[in-house]
Amino acid sequence: MTTAVYALSGDPITLGHIDIINRAAAGFDNLIVGLCGVLKFGRTVHSLIKAMSRYNNVKFVLISPKE
């Protein structure tokens, strides 16, 4: 069983990020995507998580500073 970790920081999420996540989800048994930054109002982050929920092997870790 192989696991990959992909860490992202900042906004916006680009099509390049989504392409990497799609390829990694297909190539590894498990993928952990770490998103760092101020995420409370990040619509693109929320949309990305919703879109990637079709993959059973992708988990998201959200890392954001205290308000």
RAQUI-V495217 format. One line per field, one symbol per residue. phi: phi as a letter, one per 30 degrees, with the letter a starting at -180 (. if undefined). psi: psi as a letter, one per 20 degrees, with the letter a starting at -180 (. if undefined). burial: 1 if it has 16 or more other ideal C-beta (glycine too) atoms within 10 Angstrom, else 0. A space follows every 50 residues. Layout:
phi=???
psi=???
burial=???
This chain:
phi=.cbcbbcbbibcdcddddddddddddcbdbbccccckdcecddddddddd ddddddccccccbbddd
psi=pqpqpopqqrqqprhgghggggghhhiqhqppoppqaoigjnhhghgggg hiihpijpqpppoqqq.
burial=00010101000010001001100110010011101000100100100110 01000001010000000
